[in-house]
């Protein structure tokens, strides 16, 4: 008779099995309850139907300010990446990576990504590729929600 089949080990295995089954049943029950509750929650209006202000003119002005900022920061990011590539090819003073990252974080990740792809610049730097990809996804979501809440589709 090996140690794995001793009565104490068998009792410990059975106790652990019961504890894990109890935990599993509790977690399963919690997810089922949450799913049932979630099915009963009413679906809100889509974000494109919402307005931030009841005043259409104020809403439109705020919308164009946001669009202007997004375009400005993305064009500026693209230009900075293109200039840094040009400086790198000439061997002159470069734009600091901190400046490039700052523009990416401030909303210019899409422009920076275009600069990286079209100019083939900083594509070997994992920090730029990984952080840039994540920021593009996050900023696309944030901008789409911002444009939706400002009533973008109602202007068309």
N, C-alpha and C positions, 0 to 999 in steps of 0.2 A: 504494500500500500504506500503510494507516494505522498509527498507533502501536499500536492494539489488536491487530493481526495480526502484529506483529513476533515473531520467534522467541523472544526473551527473555520477552516478555509471555505468549506461549502456554505456554512452559515453566513460568513462575511459576504460571499458572492451573492447569496440570495437576498441579503439585506441591501446590498448596493443595487442589485437589479430592481428591487421594490422601490428604492429611493429614486432611481433614475426614471422608472416608469411613472412614478407620481409626479415628478418634475415635468416629464414629457406630456402627461395628461393635462397638467395645469397650464402649460404653455399652449398646447393645442386648444384647450377650452378658451383661453384668453384670445387667441387669434380668431376663433369661431365667433366669439362674442363681438369682437371688434368688427369683423366682416359683416355680421348681422346689423350692427349699429350703423356702419358705413352705408349699407344698402338703403337704410331708412332716411338718410340725410338728403334733403332736397338739393338738386343741382343748381348752382347759382347761374346768373346770366353770364354769357361769355364776355371776356374782357374787352372785346372790340365794341360791345354795345354800351359800355359804361363811359361816363364822362367825368372828368375830374371837377370841372366847374359847370354850373348851369349856363353860364355866359359863353356863348359860342365864340365870341371875339377873343376873350381871355384864353379860352382853351386853344384856339388856333395860334395865338401869339406864343403861348408856352410850348406848343407842339413844334413850331418852327425854330424856337430857341434851342430846344433839345436836338432837333435834326441838324441845325447849324453847328452845334457843339460836336456832335458825333462825326459829322463830315470833317470839320476842322481838325479834330484830334487824330482822326485816321489818316487824313492827307498828310498832316505834319509827321506822324509816325513813319509813313511810307517814305517821305522825303528824307527824314533823318537816317533811315536804314540805307537809302540809296546814296546819300552823301558819305556815310561811313564806308560803304563799299568803294566808292570813288577814292576816298582818302586812303583806304587800305591798298588799293592798286597803285597809287602814286607814292606810297610810303611816307605820307605826311602825317601831321598830328590827327589823331582819331577822335571820334565822339565817344565819351565814356559810356561803358555798358550800363552804368547806373542811370544815365539820362535815357537810354533806350528802354530800359525796364520801367522807368517812371512813366514814360509815355504809354507803354503797354498797359500799365495798371490804371491809368487815368481814362481809359476808354479807347485807346488806339490799338488794341490787339489785332484787329482785322487788317488795318493798314500795315502794321508791323509784319504780320504774316504774309501779306502780299509782297512787301519789300523783301522778306526772306526768300520767298519762293521765286519771284520774278528776277531779282538781282543775285540770287544764289549766295546770300550773305548770312552768316551766323547759323547756317543749317547744320554744321558739325558740332555746335555747342548744344549739349543736351539740355542745359538750363533754359535756353531760349526756345528750343523746340517743345519741350514738355510744358513749361509755364505758358508759352504762347498758345499752344493748343487748348489748354484748360481755360485760359482767359478768353479766347475766342468763343468757346462754347458758353461760358458764363455770361459774357457781355451780349452775345446774341439773344440769350434768354431775357436778360434784364432790359435790353433795348426793345425787344418785341413786347414785353409787358408794359413798358413805359409808353410806347407808341399806341398800344391797345387801350390803355387807360386814358390817354389823351384824345382818343377818338380818331386815330389815323384813318381808319377805313371810312369814316363818315365824311371825310374831306374829298374823297374821290367821286 
